[in-house]
Amino acid sequence: MRIAPTTPPRKPLRKAEKEKKAEEDEVSTSVTIVGNWVVRRVAVVEYGEWKDSDQVNKYSTAMEGSNNEGMEAKLEGIVAEVKNINCEVKRINRYLERSSGQKWFSRRPFGKTRVLINTTLFSLRDVDTVKQEFSAELWFETFYKDSHLTGLKDRDEVDWDNQWDPWIELRNTVTIEKDVTRQSLIPVVGREVPIVHAFRMVRATFKADMDLADFPFDHQKLTIKLMSGWSTKRVELRKNLGCIDNITGDDFTDGEQWELSEYLECKHDVKDIKQQSKTSGEYPLYTITAHVQRKTGFYMWNIVLILAIITALSSVSSFSIPLEQHSDRLVITFTLLLTTVAFKLVVSHYLPTVPYLTLLDRYVLACIIFQSFVAVENISASISSYVDKYSAWLIDKIFLGIFMFALLCVHLYFRKEVLGTMNKTKGKMQRIEEEFKRVKRRTDEAYERRDKTQQGSTDTNLIITGFTYKEVQQFESWRPEDETNPLIFDVDDGNPTEMETLI
């Protein structure tokens, strides 16, 4: 007799599947209810109203059909947590924006953004070589493109609080008196992406690394450093080739001590902070440098001339006294030596504590060493006069001639050092002047041939160019006689790419 194999009953299996499906549907419904409730409550918290009436009806129906009595309390707790999270996010964002200007939640442009900078320096004052500080008022404009602003033409259409920016900070400020920023949009002819124009005015005191090795014939670079908080992979800072960087000398208050150069030197660089942290990298840097040359009249007349007279007197006056009166000789010599040391202390008030000798320090020390040799010779001559007066007298006269010749050689050496320093400074300033005139000549030519209706131009008083490498190359290589290749300042959509040839 054949026995049929036993098989599990199908009815319990179908029942289990139905129960499982019903459980999944219940979970899905609960998730939907929770999601709708959270969305509704967050919308009420954020906007004060719930605009979609159909959504309200669906939500109310779902809640009425739900048998979950504790759902309301749980959802209220979720809404409270969401509200707390929302408040915390806003607080963190306000803190970040107040402390660093960075908006971490804003949308970033695609790829690398090139930011063009144009600067003007006003009210340069309080150049202090002891504290190594100076004060100034800096106006600088930044220009960049953001593809997220495609189609916008007016600044009122942009939520500037949530808009991405290059996050440019001043790196060497000591104190900031005033900091004002304004943004606007500059439409581009034939382009959908406008240029973002940010104007910033900063009045502050800046720290400067001053080289005082040639003091008081020194030439100082008063540098302001701008750095972006984004790495070089995201942002690069460059000069706007269509504008001249200016510095005003009318309100320069230290004109009695310094001679201000009328040329402003601006360069882009990179700040490498990998040594400070393994996770840190390179950040774009932009330096704005004003050049000042110290006026040496005060130091020449009040320090150098008097020290030269004192040193000459020490080598002449003491030798005019007979050897027998050695006490009078030593009194004169040491009195003049102490006078020179007092002058050294006076000079130190004009200098910071630096680990090297300035040119004036070397001159003062040379005078002190010279007078010390004179004092040693006077002591030796006085002692030898007790043995042989004639030999002591002869040696004394010989040393007088040696000291006079040595004094002349010392002053000729320092004259050579001063002339070399002044020629070196003059050569630097000539190169800066030539570069400034070259850029100014090209900029003037560009303004003469500018056509505001041409595709890629802007309807402003400024020429904004340098977003692409080809723009830079065209600006640098263009000549007035090249009529077949006119100057075209094209601004591409999006981020810097190769400029299209427009004819």
Contacts in CASP RR format, 6 or more apart in sequence:
PFRMAT RR
TARGET T0000
AUTHOR 0000-0000-0000
METHOD contacts of the structure
MODEL  1
MRIAPTTPPRKPLRKAEKEKKAEEDEVSTSVTIVGNWVVRRVAVVEYGEW
KDSDQVNKYSTAMEGSNNEGMEAKLEGIVAEVKNINCEVKRINRYLERSS
GQKWFSRRPFGKTRVLINTTLFSLRDVDTVKQEFSAELWFETFYKDSHLT
GLKDRDEVDWDNQWDPWIELRNTVTIEKDVTRQSLIPVVGREVPIVHAFR
MVRATFKADMDLADFPFDHQKLTIKLMSGWSTKRVELRKNLGCIDNITGD
DFTDGEQWELSEYLECKHDVKDIKQQSKTSGEYPLYTITAHVQRKTGFYM
WNIVLILAIITALSSVSSFSIPLEQHSDRLVITFTLLLTTVAFKLVVSHY
LPTVPYLTLLDRYVLACIIFQSFVAVENISASISSYVDKYSAWLIDKIFL
GIFMFALLCVHLYFRKEVLGTMNKTKGKMQRIEEEFKRVKRRTDEAYERR
DKTQQGSTDTNLIITGFTYKEVQQFESWRPEDETNPLIFDVDDGNPTEME
TLI
29 62 0 8 1.000
29 66 0 8 1.000
30 66 0 8 1.000
30 68 0 8 1.000
30 71 0 8 1.000
32 62 0 8 1.000
33 59 0 8 1.000
33 62 0 8 1.000
33 63 0 8 1.000
33 66 0 8 1.000
33 71 0 8 1.000
34 71 0 8 1.000
34 75 0 8 1.000
34 78 0 8 1.000
36 55 0 8 1.000
36 58 0 8 1.000
36 59 0 8 1.000
36 62 0 8 1.000
37 59 0 8 1.000
37 63 0 8 1.000
37 75 0 8 1.000
37 78 0 8 1.000
37 79 0 8 1.000
38 75 0 8 1.000
38 78 0 8 1.000
38 79 0 8 1.000
38 82 0 8 1.000
40 50 0 8 1.000
40 55 0 8 1.000
40 56 0 8 1.000
40 59 0 8 1.000
41 75 0 8 1.000
41 79 0 8 1.000
41 82 0 8 1.000
42 79 0 8 1.000
42 82 0 8 1.000
42 83 0 8 1.000
42 86 0 8 1.000
43 49 0 8 1.000
43 50 0 8 1.000
43 51 0 8 1.000
44 50 0 8 1.000
45 79 0 8 1.000
45 82 0 8 1.000
45 83 0 8 1.000
45 86 0 8 1.000
46 86 0 8 1.000
50 56 0 8 1.000
63 71 0 8 1.000
89 105 0 8 1.000
93 103 0 8 1.000
93 104 0 8 1.000
93 105 0 8 1.000
96 102 0 8 1.000
96 103 0 8 1.000
96 104 0 8 1.000
97 103 0 8 1.000
97 161 0 8 1.000
100 167 0 8 1.000
100 169 0 8 1.000
100 229 0 8 1.000
101 165 0 8 1.000
101 167 0 8 1.000
102 167 0 8 1.000
102 229 0 8 1.000
103 161 0 8 1.000
103 162 0 8 1.000
103 163 0 8 1.000
103 164 0 8 1.000
103 165 0 8 1.000
105 162 0 8 1.000
106 162 0 8 1.000
106 163 0 8 1.000
106 164 0 8 1.000
106 165 0 8 1.000
107 148 0 8 1.000
107 164 0 8 1.000
108 164 0 8 1.000
108 234 0 8 1.000
109 145 0 8 1.000
109 146 0 8 1.000
109 147 0 8 1.000
109 148 0 8 1.000
109 164 0 8 1.000
109 494 0 8 1.000
109 495 0 8 1.000
110 147 0 8 1.000
110 494 0 8 1.000
110 495 0 8 1.000
111 234 0 8 1.000
111 495 0 8 1.000
112 233 0 8 1.000
112 234 0 8 1.000
112 235 0 8 1.000
112 236 0 8 1.000
112 495 0 8 1.000
112 496 0 8 1.000
113 144 0 8 1.000
113 145 0 8 1.000
113 146 0 8 1.000
113 166 0 8 1.000
113 234 0 8 1.000
113 235 0 8 1.000
113 236 0 8 1.000
113 495 0 8 1.000
113 496 0 8 1.000
114 144 0 8 1.000
114 235 0 8 1.000
114 236 0 8 1.000
114 238 0 8 1.000
114 466 0 8 1.000
114 467 0 8 1.000
114 468 0 8 1.000
114 495 0 8 1.000
114 496 0 8 1.000
115 142 0 8 1.000
115 143 0 8 1.000
115 144 0 8 1.000
115 166 0 8 1.000
115 168 0 8 1.000
115 228 0 8 1.000
115 235 0 8 1.000
115 236 0 8 1.000
115 237 0 8 1.000
115 238 0 8 1.000
116 142 0 8 1.000
116 143 0 8 1.000
116 144 0 8 1.000
116 238 0 8 1.000
116 239 0 8 1.000
116 240 0 8 1.000
116 241 0 8 1.000
116 464 0 8 1.000
116 465 0 8 1.000
116 466 0 8 1.000
116 467 0 8 1.000
117 140 0 8 1.000
117 141 0 8 1.000
117 142 0 8 1.000
117 143 0 8 1.000
117 226 0 8 1.000
117 237 0 8 1.000
117 238 0 8 1.000
117 239 0 8 1.000
117 240 0 8 1.000
117 266 0 8 1.000
117 286 0 8 1.000
118 140 0 8 1.000
118 141 0 8 1.000
118 143 0 8 1.000
118 239 0 8 1.000
118 240 0 8 1.000
118 242 0 8 1.000
118 243 0 8 1.000
118 245 0 8 1.000
118 462 0 8 1.000
119 138 0 8 1.000
119 139 0 8 1.000
119 140 0 8 1.000
119 141 0 8 1.000
119 245 0 8 1.000
119 246 0 8 1.000
119 264 0 8 1.000
119 266 0 8 1.000
119 288 0 8 1.000
120 138 0 8 1.000
120 139 0 8 1.000
120 140 0 8 1.000
120 245 0 8 1.000
120 246 0 8 1.000
120 247 0 8 1.000
120 248 0 8 1.000
121 136 0 8 1.000
121 137 0 8 1.000
121 138 0 8 1.000
121 139 0 8 1.000
121 224 0 8 1.000
121 246 0 8 1.000
121 247 0 8 1.000
121 248 0 8 1.000
121 264 0 8 1.000
121 288 0 8 1.000
121 290 0 8 1.000
122 136 0 8 1.000
122 137 0 8 1.000
122 138 0 8 1.000
122 139 0 8 1.000
122 248 0 8 1.000
122 251 0 8 1.000
123 135 0 8 1.000
123 136 0 8 1.000
123 137 0 8 1.000
123 203 0 8 1.000
123 248 0 8 1.000
123 251 0 8 1.000
123 252 0 8 1.000
123 253 0 8 1.000
124 134 0 8 1.000
124 135 0 8 1.000
124 136 0 8 1.000
124 222 0 8 1.000
124 247 0 8 1.000
124 249 0 8 1.000
124 251 0 8 1.000
124 252 0 8 1.000
124 253 0 8 1.000
124 254 0 8 1.000
124 260 0 8 1.000
124 290 0 8 1.000
125 134 0 8 1.000
125 135 0 8 1.000
125 136 0 8 1.000
125 251 0 8 1.000
125 252 0 8 1.000
125 253 0 8 1.000
125 254 0 8 1.000
126 133 0 8 1.000
126 134 0 8 1.000
126 135 0 8 1.000
126 205 0 8 1.000
126 253 0 8 1.000
126 254 0 8 1.000
127 134 0 8 1.000
127 220 0 8 1.000
127 222 0 8 1.000
127 254 0 8 1.000
127 257 0 8 1.000
127 258 0 8 1.000
127 292 0 8 1.000
128 134 0 8 1.000
129 210 0 8 1.000
129 212 0 8 1.000
129 215 0 8 1.000
129 220 0 8 1.000
129 350 0 8 1.000
129 351 0 8 1.000
129 352 0 8 1.000
130 349 0 8 1.000
130 350 0 8 1.000
130 351 0 8 1.000
130 352 0 8 1.000
131 352 0 8 1.000
132 207 0 8 1.000
132 208 0 8 1.000
132 209 0 8 1.000
132 210 0 8 1.000
132 352 0 8 1.000
133 174 0 8 1.000
133 205 0 8 1.000
133 206 0 8 1.000
133 207 0 8 1.000
133 208 0 8 1.000
134 205 0 8 1.000
134 206 0 8 1.000
134 208 0 8 1.000
134 222 0 8 1.000
135 203 0 8 1.000
135 204 0 8 1.000
135 205 0 8 1.000
135 206 0 8 1.000
136 203 0 8 1.000
136 204 0 8 1.000
136 206 0 8 1.000
136 222 0 8 1.000
136 224 0 8 1.000
136 290 0 8 1.000
137 201 0 8 1.000
137 202 0 8 1.000
137 203 0 8 1.000
138 170 0 8 1.000
138 201 0 8 1.000
138 202 0 8 1.000
138 203 0 8 1.000
138 204 0 8 1.000
138 224 0 8 1.000
138 288 0 8 1.000
139 199 0 8 1.000
139 200 0 8 1.000
139 201 0 8 1.000
140 199 0 8 1.000
140 200 0 8 1.000
140 202 0 8 1.000
140 226 0 8 1.000
140 288 0 8 1.000
141 197 0 8 1.000
141 198 0 8 1.000
141 199 0 8 1.000
141 200 0 8 1.000
141 240 0 8 1.000
142 166 0 8 1.000
142 168 0 8 1.000
142 196 0 8 1.000
142 197 0 8 1.000
142 198 0 8 1.000
142 200 0 8 1.000
143 186 0 8 1.000
143 195 0 8 1.000
143 196 0 8 1.000
143 197 0 8 1.000
143 198 0 8 1.000
143 240 0 8 1.000
143 464 0 8 1.000
144 166 0 8 1.000
144 195 0 8 1.000
144 196 0 8 1.000
145 193 0 8 1.000
145 194 0 8 1.000
145 195 0 8 1.000
145 196 0 8 1.000
145 467 0 8 1.000
145 491 0 8 1.000
145 492 0 8 1.000
145 493 0 8 1.000
145 494 0 8 1.000
145 495 0 8 1.000
146 163 0 8 1.000
146 164 0 8 1.000
146 193 0 8 1.000
146 196 0 8 1.000
146 494 0 8 1.000
147 193 0 8 1.000
147 493 0 8 1.000
147 494 0 8 1.000
147 495 0 8 1.000
148 164 0 8 1.000
149 158 0 8 1.000
149 185 0 8 1.000
149 193 0 8 1.000
149 194 0 8 1.000
149 196 0 8 1.000
150 192 0 8 1.000
150 193 0 8 1.000
150 493 0 8 1.000
151 192 0 8 1.000
151 193 0 8 1.000
151 194 0 8 1.000
152 158 0 8 1.000
152 185 0 8 1.000
152 194 0 8 1.000
153 185 0 8 1.000
153 187 0 8 1.000
153 194 0 8 1.000
154 185 0 8 1.000
155 183 0 8 1.000
155 184 0 8 1.000
155 185 0 8 1.000
157 185 0 8 1.000
158 183 0 8 1.000
158 185 0 8 1.000
160 183 0 8 1.000
163 183 0 8 1.000
165 198 0 8 1.000
166 228 0 8 1.000
166 229 0 8 1.000
166 230 0 8 1.000
166 235 0 8 1.000
166 237 0 8 1.000
167 228 0 8 1.000
167 229 0 8 1.000
167 230 0 8 1.000
167 235 0 8 1.000
168 200 0 8 1.000
168 226 0 8 1.000
168 227 0 8 1.000
168 228 0 8 1.000
168 229 0 8 1.000
168 237 0 8 1.000
168 286 0 8 1.000
169 226 0 8 1.000
169 227 0 8 1.000
169 228 0 8 1.000
169 229 0 8 1.000
170 176 0 8 1.000
170 202 0 8 1.000
170 204 0 8 1.000
170 206 0 8 1.000
170 224 0 8 1.000
170 225 0 8 1.000
170 226 0 8 1.000
171 225 0 8 1.000
171 226 0 8 1.000
171 227 0 8 1.000
171 271 0 8 1.000
171 285 0 8 1.000
172 206 0 8 1.000
172 207 0 8 1.000
172 208 0 8 1.000
172 223 0 8 1.000
172 224 0 8 1.000
172 225 0 8 1.000
173 202 0 8 1.000
173 204 0 8 1.000
173 205 0 8 1.000
173 206 0 8 1.000
173 207 0 8 1.000
174 204 0 8 1.000
174 205 0 8 1.000
174 206 0 8 1.000
174 207 0 8 1.000
175 204 0 8 1.000
175 205 0 8 1.000
176 202 0 8 1.000
176 203 0 8 1.000
176 204 0 8 1.000
177 203 0 8 1.000
177 204 0 8 1.000
177 205 0 8 1.000
178 201 0 8 1.000
178 202 0 8 1.000
178 203 0 8 1.000
178 204 0 8 1.000
179 200 0 8 1.000
179 201 0 8 1.000
179 202 0 8 1.000
179 203 0 8 1.000
179 204 0 8 1.000
180 200 0 8 1.000
180 201 0 8 1.000
180 202 0 8 1.000
181 198 0 8 1.000
181 199 0 8 1.000
181 200 0 8 1.000
181 201 0 8 1.000
182 198 0 8 1.000
182 199 0 8 1.000
182 200 0 8 1.000
183 196 0 8 1.000
183 197 0 8 1.000
183 198 0 8 1.000
183 199 0 8 1.000
184 196 0 8 1.000
184 197 0 8 1.000
184 198 0 8 1.000
184 199 0 8 1.000
185 194 0 8 1.000
185 195 0 8 1.000
185 196 0 8 1.000
185 197 0 8 1.000
186 194 0 8 1.000
186 195 0 8 1.000
186 196 0 8 1.000
186 197 0 8 1.000
186 458 0 8 1.000
186 460 0 8 1.000
186 464 0 8 1.000
187 194 0 8 1.000
187 458 0 8 1.000
187 459 0 8 1.000
188 194 0 8 1.000
188 195 0 8 1.000
188 456 0 8 1.000
188 457 0 8 1.000
188 458 0 8 1.000
188 491 0 8 1.000
189 452 0 8 1.000
189 453 0 8 1.000
189 454 0 8 1.000
189 455 0 8 1.000
189 456 0 8 1.000
189 457 0 8 1.000
189 458 0 8 1.000
189 459 0 8 1.000
190 455 0 8 1.000
190 456 0 8 1.000
191 455 0 8 1.000
191 456 0 8 1.000
191 491 0 8 1.000
191 492 0 8 1.000
191 493 0 8 1.000
192 493 0 8 1.000
193 491 0 8 1.000
193 493 0 8 1.000
193 494 0 8 1.000
195 458 0 8 1.000
195 464 0 8 1.000
195 491 0 8 1.000
206 222 0 8 1.000
206 223 0 8 1.000
206 224 0 8 1.000
208 220 0 8 1.000
208 221 0 8 1.000
208 222 0 8 1.000
208 223 0 8 1.000
209 223 0 8 1.000
210 218 0 8 1.000
210 220 0 8 1.000
210 221 0 8 1.000
211 218 0 8 1.000
211 220 0 8 1.000
212 218 0 8 1.000
212 351 0 8 1.000
212 352 0 8 1.000
212 354 0 8 1.000
212 358 0 8 1.000
213 356 0 8 1.000
213 357 0 8 1.000
213 358 0 8 1.000
213 359 0 8 1.000
214 358 0 8 1.000
214 359 0 8 1.000
214 421 0 8 1.000
214 425 0 8 1.000
215 294 0 8 1.000
215 350 0 8 1.000
215 351 0 8 1.000
215 358 0 8 1.000
215 359 0 8 1.000
215 360 0 8 1.000
215 361 0 8 1.000
216 294 0 8 1.000
216 296 0 8 1.000
216 298 0 8 1.000
216 299 0 8 1.000
216 300 0 8 1.000
216 350 0 8 1.000
216 358 0 8 1.000
216 359 0 8 1.000
216 360 0 8 1.000
217 294 0 8 1.000
217 296 0 8 1.000
217 359 0 8 1.000
217 418 0 8 1.000
217 421 0 8 1.000
217 422 0 8 1.000
217 425 0 8 1.000
218 294 0 8 1.000
218 358 0 8 1.000
218 421 0 8 1.000
219 291 0 8 1.000
219 292 0 8 1.000
219 293 0 8 1.000
219 294 0 8 1.000
219 425 0 8 1.000
219 428 0 8 1.000
219 429 0 8 1.000
220 258 0 8 1.000
220 291 0 8 1.000
220 292 0 8 1.000
220 293 0 8 1.000
220 294 0 8 1.000
221 289 0 8 1.000
221 290 0 8 1.000
221 291 0 8 1.000
222 289 0 8 1.000
222 290 0 8 1.000
222 291 0 8 1.000
222 292 0 8 1.000
223 287 0 8 1.000
223 288 0 8 1.000
223 289 0 8 1.000
223 290 0 8 1.000
224 287 0 8 1.000
224 288 0 8 1.000
224 289 0 8 1.000
225 285 0 8 1.000
225 286 0 8 1.000
225 287 0 8 1.000
225 288 0 8 1.000
226 237 0 8 1.000
226 285 0 8 1.000
226 286 0 8 1.000
226 287 0 8 1.000
226 288 0 8 1.000
227 271 0 8 1.000
227 283 0 8 1.000
227 284 0 8 1.000
227 285 0 8 1.000
227 286 0 8 1.000
228 234 0 8 1.000
228 235 0 8 1.000
228 237 0 8 1.000
228 283 0 8 1.000
228 284 0 8 1.000
229 235 0 8 1.000
229 283 0 8 1.000
230 283 0 8 1.000
230 284 0 8 1.000
231 281 0 8 1.000
231 282 0 8 1.000
231 283 0 8 1.000
232 270 0 8 1.000
232 282 0 8 1.000
232 283 0 8 1.000
232 284 0 8 1.000
235 284 0 8 1.000
236 268 0 8 1.000
236 284 0 8 1.000
237 268 0 8 1.000
237 284 0 8 1.000
237 285 0 8 1.000
237 286 0 8 1.000
238 268 0 8 1.000
238 466 0 8 1.000
239 245 0 8 1.000
239 266 0 8 1.000
239 268 0 8 1.000
240 462 0 8 1.000
240 464 0 8 1.000
240 465 0 8 1.000
240 466 0 8 1.000
241 439 0 8 1.000
241 442 0 8 1.000
241 443 0 8 1.000
241 463 0 8 1.000
241 465 0 8 1.000
241 466 0 8 1.000
241 471 0 8 1.000
241 472 0 8 1.000
241 475 0 8 1.000
242 443 0 8 1.000
242 446 0 8 1.000
242 462 0 8 1.000
242 463 0 8 1.000
242 464 0 8 1.000
242 465 0 8 1.000
242 466 0 8 1.000
242 475 0 8 1.000
242 489 0 8 1.000
243 443 0 8 1.000
243 462 0 8 1.000
243 463 0 8 1.000
244 436 0 8 1.000
244 439 0 8 1.000
244 440 0 8 1.000
244 443 0 8 1.000
245 264 0 8 1.000
245 266 0 8 1.000
245 288 0 8 1.000
246 264 0 8 1.000
247 260 0 8 1.000
247 261 0 8 1.000
247 262 0 8 1.000
247 263 0 8 1.000
247 264 0 8 1.000
247 290 0 8 1.000
249 260 0 8 1.000
249 262 0 8 1.000
252 258 0 8 1.000
252 260 0 8 1.000
254 292 0 8 1.000
255 295 0 8 1.000
256 295 0 8 1.000
257 294 0 8 1.000
257 295 0 8 1.000
257 298 0 8 1.000
258 292 0 8 1.000
258 293 0 8 1.000
258 294 0 8 1.000
258 295 0 8 1.000
259 292 0 8 1.000
259 293 0 8 1.000
259 294 0 8 1.000
259 295 0 8 1.000
260 290 0 8 1.000
260 291 0 8 1.000
260 292 0 8 1.000
261 290 0 8 1.000
261 291 0 8 1.000
261 292 0 8 1.000
261 293 0 8 1.000
261 429 0 8 1.000
261 432 0 8 1.000
263 291 0 8 1.000
263 429 0 8 1.000
263 432 0 8 1.000
263 433 0 8 1.000
263 436 0 8 1.000
264 288 0 8 1.000
264 289 0 8 1.000
264 290 0 8 1.000
264 436 0 8 1.000
265 287 0 8 1.000
265 288 0 8 1.000
265 289 0 8 1.000
265 290 0 8 1.000
265 291 0 8 1.000
265 432 0 8 1.000
265 435 0 8 1.000
266 286 0 8 1.000
266 287 0 8 1.000
266 288 0 8 1.000
266 289 0 8 1.000
267 286 0 8 1.000
267 287 0 8 1.000
267 289 0 8 1.000
268 284 0 8 1.000
268 285 0 8 1.000
268 286 0 8 1.000
268 287 0 8 1.000
269 284 0 8 1.000
269 285 0 8 1.000
269 286 0 8 1.000
269 287 0 8 1.000
270 282 0 8 1.000
270 283 0 8 1.000
270 284 0 8 1.000
270 285 0 8 1.000
271 282 0 8 1.000
271 283 0 8 1.000
271 284 0 8 1.000
271 285 0 8 1.000
272 281 0 8 1.000
272 282 0 8 1.000
273 280 0 8 1.000
273 281 0 8 1.000
273 282 0 8 1.000
273 283 0 8 1.000
274 280 0 8 1.000
274 281 0 8 1.000
274 282 0 8 1.000
291 428 0 8 1.000
291 429 0 8 1.000
291 432 0 8 1.000
293 425 0 8 1.000
293 429 0 8 1.000
299 360 0 8 1.000
303 343 0 8 1.000
303 346 0 8 1.000
303 347 0 8 1.000
303 360 0 8 1.000
304 360 0 8 1.000
304 363 0 8 1.000
306 343 0 8 1.000
307 340 0 8 1.000
307 343 0 8 1.000
307 363 0 8 1.000
307 364 0 8 1.000
307 367 0 8 1.000
308 367 0 8 1.000
308 411 0 8 1.000
310 336 0 8 1.000
310 339 0 8 1.000
310 340 0 8 1.000
310 343 0 8 1.000
310 367 0 8 1.000
311 336 0 8 1.000
311 340 0 8 1.000
311 367 0 8 1.000
311 370 0 8 1.000
311 371 0 8 1.000
311 407 0 8 1.000
312 407 0 8 1.000
313 336 0 8 1.000
314 332 0 8 1.000
314 333 0 8 1.000
314 336 0 8 1.000
314 337 0 8 1.000
314 370 0 8 1.000
314 371 0 8 1.000
314 374 0 8 1.000
315 370 0 8 1.000
315 374 0 8 1.000
315 400 0 8 1.000
315 403 0 8 1.000
315 404 0 8 1.000
315 407 0 8 1.000
316 400 0 8 1.000
316 404 0 8 1.000
317 332 0 8 1.000
317 336 0 8 1.000
318 329 0 8 1.000
318 332 0 8 1.000
318 333 0 8 1.000
318 374 0 8 1.000
318 378 0 8 1.000
319 396 0 8 1.000
319 397 0 8 1.000
319 400 0 8 1.000
321 328 0 8 1.000
321 329 0 8 1.000
321 332 0 8 1.000
323 329 0 8 1.000
323 381 0 8 1.000
323 382 0 8 1.000
323 385 0 8 1.000
323 389 0 8 1.000
323 392 0 8 1.000
323 393 0 8 1.000
323 396 0 8 1.000
324 385 0 8 1.000
326 378 0 8 1.000
326 379 0 8 1.000
326 381 0 8 1.000
326 382 0 8 1.000
326 385 0 8 1.000
329 378 0 8 1.000
329 382 0 8 1.000
330 375 0 8 1.000
330 378 0 8 1.000
330 379 0 8 1.000
330 382 0 8 1.000
333 371 0 8 1.000
333 374 0 8 1.000
333 375 0 8 1.000
333 378 0 8 1.000
334 375 0 8 1.000
336 371 0 8 1.000
337 368 0 8 1.000
337 371 0 8 1.000
337 372 0 8 1.000
337 375 0 8 1.000
340 364 0 8 1.000
340 367 0 8 1.000
340 368 0 8 1.000
340 371 0 8 1.000
341 368 0 8 1.000
343 364 0 8 1.000
344 364 0 8 1.000
344 365 0 8 1.000
344 368 0 8 1.000
347 360 0 8 1.000
347 361 0 8 1.000
347 364 0 8 1.000
351 358 0 8 1.000
351 361 0 8 1.000
357 365 0 8 1.000
359 414 0 8 1.000
359 417 0 8 1.000
359 418 0 8 1.000
359 421 0 8 1.000
362 414 0 8 1.000
363 414 0 8 1.000
366 410 0 8 1.000
366 414 0 8 1.000
370 403 0 8 1.000
370 406 0 8 1.000
370 407 0 8 1.000
370 410 0 8 1.000
373 403 0 8 1.000
374 403 0 8 1.000
377 396 0 8 1.000
377 399 0 8 1.000
377 403 0 8 1.000
381 392 0 8 1.000
381 395 0 8 1.000
381 396 0 8 1.000
381 399 0 8 1.000
384 391 0 8 1.000
384 392 0 8 1.000
384 395 0 8 1.000
385 392 0 8 1.000
385 393 0 8 1.000
442 475 0 8 1.000
442 476 0 8 1.000
442 478 0 8 1.000
443 463 0 8 1.000
445 478 0 8 1.000
445 480 0 8 1.000
445 487 0 8 1.000
446 463 0 8 1.000
446 465 0 8 1.000
446 475 0 8 1.000
446 487 0 8 1.000
446 489 0 8 1.000
447 463 0 8 1.000
449 486 0 8 1.000
449 487 0 8 1.000
450 457 0 8 1.000
450 463 0 8 1.000
450 487 0 8 1.000
450 489 0 8 1.000
451 457 0 8 1.000
452 458 0 8 1.000
452 459 0 8 1.000
454 488 0 8 1.000
454 502 0 8 1.000
455 490 0 8 1.000
455 502 0 8 1.000
456 488 0 8 1.000
456 489 0 8 1.000
456 490 0 8 1.000
456 491 0 8 1.000
456 502 0 8 1.000
457 489 0 8 1.000
458 464 0 8 1.000
458 491 0 8 1.000
463 489 0 8 1.000
464 489 0 8 1.000
464 491 0 8 1.000
465 471 0 8 1.000
465 472 0 8 1.000
465 475 0 8 1.000
465 489 0 8 1.000
466 472 0 8 1.000
466 475 0 8 1.000
466 489 0 8 1.000
467 491 0 8 1.000
467 492 0 8 1.000
467 496 0 8 1.000
468 490 0 8 1.000
468 492 0 8 1.000
468 496 0 8 1.000
468 497 0 8 1.000
468 498 0 8 1.000
468 499 0 8 1.000
469 496 0 8 1.000
469 498 0 8 1.000
470 498 0 8 1.000
470 499 0 8 1.000
471 489 0 8 1.000
471 490 0 8 1.000
471 499 0 8 1.000
474 485 0 8 1.000
474 487 0 8 1.000
474 488 0 8 1.000
474 499 0 8 1.000
475 487 0 8 1.000
475 489 0 8 1.000
478 485 0 8 1.000
478 487 0 8 1.000
488 502 0 8 1.000
490 499 0 8 1.000
490 500 0 8 1.000
490 502 0 8 1.000
492 499 0 8 1.000
492 500 0 8 1.000
END
